[in-house]
Amino acid sequence: MAVMKVNSYFILTIALAVTVLMTGIVGAETLAESPHPYVSNYENTWVISQPGADQMRLYFTKLEIGYGDSLLLLDKDNNVLTTYTGSILGAKLLENYWGEWYALDTIKLKLTTNNEGNYYG
């Protein structure tokens, strides 16, 4: 874990390949990784929390989700902020994508997969 300050933003990287930006925080860079490709019938939740952060957003360097699989972004009380899913036409692929800002200091990422195929995550 390395401490860094980047223009008064806290940057956290997790490899579903996600970066989190939080305003006004000096913090650490952390890496947590899903299997690549992810396995069938897999479920995992990552909790990203920085007490005192005013807002957070995610940056996906790469996110690929298959049909019937989902990545939920949740607040600390498990309310759904947004959902990423694949479609019947194929996997959802996002690269170099910034998500929305959320006025909170904790975001949970919950990846749930079925047995219909395996993608990057």
DRENDO-1510 file (C-alpha; in Angstrom, 1 decimal, always signed):
<recs>
REC; n; res; u; v; w
REC; 1; MET; +0.0; +0.0; +0.0 .
REC; 2; ALA; +1.5; +3.4; -1.0 .
REC; 3; VAL; +0.4; +6.8; +0.2 .
REC; 4; MET; -0.1; +9.4; -2.5 .
REC; 5; LYS; -1.6; +12.8; -3.0 .
REC; 6; VAL; -2.8; +13.7; -6.5 .
REC; 7; ASN; -4.4; +17.1; -6.8 .
REC; 8; SER; -6.2; +16.6; -3.4 .
REC; 9; TYR; -7.9; +13.5; -4.8 .
REC; 10; PHE; -7.8; +10.0; -3.3 .
REC; 11; ILE; -7.3; +7.4; -5.9 .
REC; 12; LEU; -8.1; +3.7; -5.3 .
REC; 13; THR; -7.7; +1.1; -8.0 .
REC; 14; ILE; -9.4; -2.3; -8.0 .
REC; 15; ALA; -9.1; -4.6; -10.9 .
REC; 16; LEU; -12.5; -5.2; -12.0 .
REC; 17; ALA; -10.1; -2.5; -13.2 .
REC; 18; VAL; -11.8; +0.3; -11.3 .
REC; 19; THR; -10.4; +3.6; -10.0 .
REC; 20; VAL; -12.2; +5.6; -7.3 .
REC; 21; LEU; -11.8; +9.3; -7.0 .
REC; 22; MET; -12.7; +11.0; -3.7 .
REC; 23; THR; -12.5; +14.8; -3.3 .
REC; 24; GLY; -10.4; +16.4; -0.6 .
REC; 25; ILE; -8.7; +13.2; +0.7 .
REC; 26; VAL; -5.0; +12.2; +1.0 .
REC; 27; GLY; -5.0; +8.4; +0.9 .
REC; 28; ALA; -3.6; +5.1; -0.4 .
REC; 29; GLU; -3.7; +3.1; -3.6 .
REC; 30; THR; -5.1; -0.4; -3.2 .
REC; 31; LEU; -5.5; -3.2; -5.7 .
REC; 32; ALA; -8.2; -5.9; -5.3 .
REC; 33; GLU; -8.8; -8.2; -8.3 .
REC; 34; SER; -11.6; -10.5; -9.6 .
REC; 35; PRO; -10.5; -13.6; -11.5 .
REC; 36; HIS; -9.9; -13.0; -15.2 .
REC; 37; PRO; -12.0; -14.3; -16.7 .
REC; 38; TYR; -14.4; -14.6; -13.8 .
REC; 39; VAL; -15.7; -18.0; -13.0 .
REC; 40; SER; -19.3; -19.3; -13.2 .
REC; 41; ASN; -21.6; -18.9; -10.2 .
REC; 42; TYR; -19.3; -16.4; -8.6 .
REC; 43; GLU; -20.3; -13.7; -6.1 .
REC; 44; ASN; -18.1; -11.2; -4.4 .
REC; 45; THR; -18.5; -7.8; -2.8 .
REC; 46; TRP; -15.7; -5.2; -2.5 .
REC; 47; VAL; -16.2; -2.3; -0.1 .
REC; 48; ILE; -14.5; +1.0; -0.8 .
REC; 49; SER; -14.6; +3.4; +2.0 .
REC; 50; GLN; -12.9; +6.6; +3.0 .
REC; 51; PRO; -14.5; +8.3; +6.0 .
REC; 52; GLY; -14.7; +12.0; +5.4 .
REC; 53; ALA; -14.8; +11.9; +1.6 .
REC; 54; ASP; -17.3; +14.3; +0.2 .
REC; 55; GLN; -18.0; +12.4; -3.0 .
REC; 56; MET; -16.7; +9.4; -5.0 .
REC; 57; ARG; -16.7; +8.1; -8.5 .
REC; 58; LEU; -15.4; +5.0; -10.3 .
REC; 59; TYR; -13.1; +4.8; -13.3 .
REC; 60; PHE; -13.3; +1.5; -15.2 .
REC; 61; THR; -10.1; +0.8; -17.2 .
REC; 62; LYS; -11.9; -2.4; -18.3 .
REC; 63; LEU; -15.2; -3.9; -17.4 .
REC; 64; GLU; -16.7; -6.8; -19.3 .
REC; 65; ILE; -20.0; -8.4; -18.0 .
REC; 66; GLY; -21.8; -11.3; -19.7 .
REC; 67; TYR; -25.5; -11.8; -20.2 .
REC; 68; GLY; -27.2; -12.6; -16.9 .
REC; 69; ASP; -24.2; -11.4; -14.9 .
REC; 70; SER; -24.2; -8.1; -13.0 .
REC; 71; LEU; -22.0; -5.6; -11.2 .
REC; 72; LEU; -24.0; -3.6; -8.7 .
REC; 73; LEU; -22.8; -0.4; -7.2 .
REC; 74; LEU; -24.3; +0.0; -3.7 .
REC; 75; ASP; -24.2; +2.5; -0.9 .
REC; 76; LYS; -23.2; +1.5; +2.6 .
REC; 77; ASP; -26.9; +0.5; +3.4 .
REC; 78; ASN; -27.0; -1.7; +0.3 .
REC; 79; ASN; -29.2; +0.7; -1.8 .
REC; 80; VAL; -28.5; +0.2; -5.5 .
REC; 81; LEU; -26.7; +3.2; -7.0 .
REC; 82; THR; -26.4; +1.7; -10.5 .
REC; 83; THR; -26.2; -1.7; -12.2 .
REC; 84; TYR; -24.0; -2.9; -15.0 .
REC; 85; THR; -25.1; -6.0; -16.9 .
REC; 86; GLY; -24.5; -7.8; -20.2 .
REC; 87; SER; -27.2; -8.1; -22.8 .
REC; 88; ILE; -28.7; -10.9; -24.8 .
REC; 89; LEU; -26.7; -9.6; -27.8 .
REC; 90; GLY; -23.4; -10.1; -26.0 .
REC; 91; ALA; -21.2; -9.0; -23.2 .
REC; 92; LYS; -21.1; -5.4; -21.9 .
REC; 93; LEU; -17.7; -4.0; -22.4 .
REC; 94; LEU; -16.6; -0.6; -21.0 .
REC; 95; GLU; -13.1; +0.7; -21.3 .
REC; 96; ASN; -11.7; +4.0; -19.9 .
REC; 97; TYR; -15.1; +4.9; -18.6 .
REC; 98; TRP; -15.9; +7.3; -15.8 .
REC; 99; GLY; -19.0; +6.6; -13.7 .
REC; 100; GLU; -21.2; +9.2; -12.0 .
REC; 101; TRP; -20.2; +11.1; -8.9 .
REC; 102; TYR; -21.9; +10.0; -5.6 .
REC; 103; ALA; -22.1; +12.2; -2.5 .
REC; 104; LEU; -21.0; +9.5; -0.1 .
REC; 105; ASP; -17.9; +8.0; +1.4 .
REC; 106; THR; -18.5; +4.3; +0.8 .
REC; 107; ILE; -19.3; +2.4; -2.3 .
REC; 108; LYS; -19.8; -1.4; -2.5 .
REC; 109; LEU; -19.2; -3.3; -5.8 .
REC; 110; LYS; -21.1; -6.6; -5.9 .
REC; 111; LEU; -20.2; -8.9; -8.8 .
REC; 112; THR; -22.6; -11.8; -9.4 .
REC; 113; THR; -22.2; -14.3; -12.2 .
REC; 114; ASN; -24.3; -17.2; -13.6 .
REC; 115; ASN; -23.1; -20.3; -15.5 .
REC; 116; GLU; -23.8; -18.9; -19.0 .
REC; 117; GLY; -20.2; -17.8; -19.9 .
REC; 118; ASN; -17.2; -16.2; -18.4 .
REC; 119; TYR; -15.9; -12.8; -19.2 .
REC; 120; TYR; -13.1; -10.4; -18.0 .
REC; 121; GLY; -15.0; -9.0; -15.0 .
</recs>
